[in-house]
């Protein structure tokens, strides 16, 4: 194999790409000849946006996401326990009123299984509830299901592999101080409950989220015999029915909400005293490294809110700026755009032998790929730096480095169709050699690959 001179490669670059923008995209497409882009976090985002407010001010509510729509259910507002259900569509930034729950209540929890939202437990006008009611968005109807074995409120719920787990909560009739380590599992296919291994730390007003088949119980409070506000995080593995202690939150709090997105848990809001002390903390837990990161705070400090992840954002809805029963209910709806995780799905052109080494006489090599940020398809790259290296020859090293700074423009060899990029490479113009291509976003390399032409 012969080497390629620097002057020839530079001439090649000039002939391949007519603009700065398409030059960078060409490099990205070359990257796709060998491997898909690696996933990584980039830090351009980490911002909050105020969205359309809920129609009904309330705190002590629950939320679940079905098919990209967030449903806010129940809650409490100035002496009234609510059966209210309102649906938020992030794509239109609008709310719609839905069929109310059969049982008005606050301090409940919710989980979604197979497109059905389950409202679990809670409190209503002095009564602790074991009530379970299921909402089907396709028919806008509610159905009463088998009650929990344990009446309780201020519990949390998570769903793993189609099973709903209700953890923690409060019932003064069961323990001396009322705070529970109880874990009960509901199977919607049989409409039955079973008792599971209890949490190591009894607590209520906690939150829960599920990542990679594990349920994480986060934060919470007990107020007797000694008031304790927890930063505790404990992980439940349903396959072994066991609990494991994990790294604590940076900020101890209760009455918080958790949303799970792209393998991370986002713990938002809450309170850090047993009184009127709402917080706006936003902290993310990475289960793969058992570490927490402090992120941009919510614009509105509040406790007793609900959260859900939809359309690539985490939404924090409702809540209160003071303590029950004087709840100071809110209509607030704020969306957090997390640190970006970029991925590419590339349909690679390959030879009959399955390799990424092409003959220089091949002619046109079409390359097709799509991009996603936080699992949501995007038609535009963020600002990116693409570098081309010669890895064999007389002068190995960096050949060219370009910055992509604007939405892609369509040239003679490049087009976009329904967010799919299609680029035609000229194998003959490239010539013989082995190259390495890298792409970086916000100074973090997220992918690299080599390809050859003989």
N, C-alpha and C positions, 0 to 999 in steps of 0.2 A: 504493500500500500504506500502510495507516495504522499508526501506532506503537502500542505497547502500554505502558500505564502500569505503574509498579512495583507499585502496589497490586493491579492485576489479576493480574499474574504471580505475586505472592506468594499471592494467593487461589487461583490455579490450582494452585500447588504443593501447597497444603493439601488441595485437593479431589482431586488425582491420587493422592497417596500417603498411606496411613494410618499408617505407622510410619517410624521413622528408617531402618531397614534397607531396606525396600522403596522408600523415597524415593531412596536412593542407587542402587539397582538400576534404578530408572526412568530416572535420568540416564544410566546406562551404556547402557540400551537406546536412548535417544535418540541416543547416540553412534553406535549401529549403523545409524541411518537413512541415514547418508551413506557412511561408510567403516568398515572393520574396524579394530580397535585396532592401533596400531603396536607392533612388538616392541621391547623394551628390557630392560636389566638393572636389577634392583632388588636391594638389598643386605640384605634381611631375613634371608636364609639365609647360607650359608658355614659349615656346621657338619658335624661328624663324629659318627657313631653306631656303636657296637660291635654287630656282628651275630653270628649263630650261627657258631661256629668250624668250620673244615674238620675233617673226621674224621681226616685224616692230616697230621701236622706235616711241613712240607717247605719247602725253598727251591729256587732255581734252576729254578722251574717256568715254565710258560706258561699263558695263558688265552685263551679266545675266547668270544664271546657269540652264541648262536643262539636266535632267537625269545624274547628276554628272559631266557634262562637262561644263567648263566655256567658254563663248563666249565674246571676246573683240571686240567691234564694234566702228567704226568711230574714231574720234580724229583729232589731229593737229600735224604737224611735219614740222618745219622750213619753214613756208610760204605756206604749202599745207594742204588743208582740205581733210580728208581721208574718203573713203567709205569702207576701209579695214575691213574684218571680219576674225578673227583667233580663232580657238578653242583649248583649252587646256584640255588634259585628265590627271587628277592627277594620275590615276592608272599606266600610262606608262611614265609620265613626258615628254610628247611630245605635239607639236603644229601642227595643220593642217590648211591650208588656205581654207576658205569657200567662197561661192558666195558673192560678195560685195553688200553693200547697194545700192539701186537706187540713193540715195541722199548723196553725200559726205558732212560731217558736223563734227563740234566739239561742245563742251559745251552741248551735248545731255544727255538724261537719258534713262534708259532701265528698263523694267519689264517683268516678265515671267508669262503667264497665260496658263494653260493647255498644257504645253510643247511647246508653241510658244513664241518667244522673240519679244517684241515690242520696237522699237527705236523711241523716242519721242522728238520733238522739236529740238533746237540747233541753230547753227550759221554757216553760210557759206559765206565767201568772202563778208562781209558787209550786208548780209541778215539775218534777224531774221526769224526763221522757226516755223511753226505750224505742220510740217510734221509728220505723223505717218506711219511707215512701219513695217510690221510683217515678221519675219523670222521663217520658219519651218525647223528645223534640219533634219527631216525625209526625206524631199525632196530637201533640200539645195536650197530653193527658197524664194524670197521676194514678198510680196503683199502690195500694197498701201492701207491704211485704211483712215477712216474719219479723217480730221485734227483736232487738238485742236481748241477750240474757240479762244484761246489767243496765239498769236505768242510770243515766249520767248525762252531764253537760260539760261544756268546756273541754271536750275531747278532740282528737284529731283522727283523720282517716287517710289511708293510702291504699292504692290498688296495685297488686302484683299478680301477674299472670291470670287475670280474670277473677281474682279473689279480693274482696274488700276487707281491710283490716282496720278495726276501730281500737284506738290505743289511748290509755290514760283517761283523764277527766275527773269529775267530782261527784260524789254521792256520800253525804254525811251519815247515811244509814249503814254503810259498809265498813268504813275504816274510822279510826278514832278522830282523825283530822279531816276526813272526807276525800282526800286526794288519792287517786287510784293508780296502780301499776297495770291494771287490767288490759288484756289484749284478747279480742274476740274476732273471729274470721267468718265472713258471710260469703256463701257460694250462691250466686244468683241462679245458677242452673237448677239447683235443688231447693232454693229458698230456705236454707238452713244455716244455723250458726254453730261454731265450735269454739271452745276455749283454747288459747294458745299460751306459750310461755310468757309470763309477765315481764314488763319492762324492769330493768334493774332499779330505775329511779321513778318512784311514784310521783306524779305531777299532773297538773291540769293547765288549761290555757296555753298549751303547747301547740306546735305546728308539725306537720309531717310532709315528706316528699319522697318520691321513689326514683332511684337511679340504678340502672343495670340490675334490676331484680332484687334490690334491697330497699327496705323501708327505713327512712331516717326520722327519728323523733327528736325534735329540736326545741330547746328552750323550755319555758314553762315556769310554774310557781307552786309553792306550798306556803301557807301562811300560819301553820301551826305544826308542832309546838314552837318552832322558830321560823320566822318568815325567811324564805329562801327564794330568790329569783335566779333561775338557772341559765347558764351558758351551755349546759350539757347537751351532747349529741350521742345518741345510741342507735345502732343499726340492727335491724331485725332481718334475719335470713329465713324465709319461709321453708326452704328446702331442708334445713336442719333444725328449724324451730328454736333458734338460739339468738341471743343478743350479744353485741360487741360494742364496747365504748370507743368513741372516735374523738378526734380533736374538737375541743369546745369552740363555740362561737367567740369571736373577739369581744362581743358585747352581750352580757347577760340581759335577758328580757323575757317578758311574757306577753300574751295577747298579740302576738306577731302573726305574720302570714308567710307561707313558703310557696314559691313557684319553681318547678323543675323545667329546665330548658337546655338541650344539647349536652346532657350529661353533667350539668351543674345544678346545685340547689341555690336559690336566691332567697335569703331571709330578710324580710322587709318589715320595718316599723315595729310596733309593740310599745311596751312601757318598761321602765327600769326602776319603778318603785310601786308600792301599793297605794296609789293615789293618782293625782292629776299630773302625770309625768310622761306624756307620749314622746316617742323618739322617732327619728327619721332615718335610722341606720339601714344601710343596704349592704349586705355581706354575702359573698358567694363561697360555697363549699365545693371543692373538687374531690370527688370520691376516689379518683385514681391515685392521688397524692396525699389524701387525708389532710388537706390544708385549706385555710380560709383566706380570702382576700377582701379588703375593705374597698368598697366601690362608691360611686357617686351617690350621695344621700337623696332620699325622696324629697321633692319640693315641700310636701306637707307632712309634718310630724303627726302621727296618729297611731292609736292602738285599736284592737278589735276590728281590724279590717279583714278583707279576703283577697286572695291573689290567684292568678292563673296565667299560664303561658299560651299565647296564641299568635299566629302570624309572625313568629320570630321575636316577639317582645314579651316581657312579663308585665301584666297589668295588676295594679294595686287599686282596689275599689272600696269605697265606703270607709267606715271606721268612725273613730271618736277622738276628740281632744280632751275628754275628761272621763271620769270613772263611773261605772254602773252604780246606781240606776240613773244618774244624771249624765246621759250619754253624749250630749252635744253632737248629734248624728251628722254625718257628712254625706254629700253627693259626689265627693271627689273621685276622679278616675285619672290615674297617672300611669304612663307607659314607660317602661325602662327598656332601652335598646342596649343589649349587653355588649361586652367585648366581642368583636366579630370573629367567627370561625368560618373560614373560607374553604370550600371544597369544590372539586371539579369532577364531572363525569365525562369521560372522553371515550369516543368511539374510535379506537386506534386503527389506522390502516396498517395491515401486516402482510407480509409475504406468505406464500403458500407453506413455507417451512415454519411459520409462526414467529420469525425473528423481526427485529426492528432495524435490520440492515438492508438497505435498498440499493438497487442497481441504478447507476447514474443515467441509464438510458430509459428508465421507467417512464419518464414524462411527468404528468401531473399526479400529485399525491394529495387527494382530498382529506382534510382533517376536520372532524366535527366534535364539538364539546359544548357542555352547558356548565354554568357556574351557579353556586348557591352561597348565600351568607346566612349563617345561623339557620340552616336547613330550609331557607326560603329562596326560591329561584330569583336570580338577578340578571338583568340584561347588560349591566355595566360593571366594569372592574373598578375598584377603588384605586387611588394613586399607587402605582406599583413600579418597581425597578426590575428590569429584565436584563440579564447579562449573558453573553455568549463567550464561551471559552474554547480555545483549540487545545485538545488534550493529547494529540499526537502530531508530530511534525518537527520542523527545525526551530520553530519559535512558539512553544506552548505558552499559554497564559491568556489573560483577558484580551478579547478582541474588540468587544463593543459592549457598552452599557447604556440603556435608554430608560427614560421615565415616561410612564403612561399617566397623563394628567387630565384626560377628558373622556367623555363617553365615546365609544367606538364609532368611527365613521366608516361608511361602506365604500370600498374601492373596487377596482376591476377584478381583483382576485379574492375579495372578501365580502361576505354578506351575512346578515342576521335574519333568521327566519324563526319566529315564535321563540325567541330567546335562545336559539341554537346558533352557535357560531360555526361558519363553514369557511375554511380557507384552503386554497389550492397552492401547494408547494411545487416548485419546479426542480425536480431532482437533478436535471442536467445543469442548471445554473448553480446549484449548490456545489457540485463536484465531489470528488473523492475525499474522504476524511472522517475523523471521529471528533464529535463535538460534545460539549456539556452546556446545558442551559439551566439557569437558575432564575427563580422569581421570588421577589421579596416585597412584603407589604409592611409599611411602617418600620422599616429596617430589620424585619424579622423574615428570614428565609422560610418559605412555606413549601418549597418543592424544588427538586433538581432531577435531571435525567441526562442520559447520554444517548446518542443515536449515531448511526454510521451510514455511509454511502460508499459503495465500491464500484 
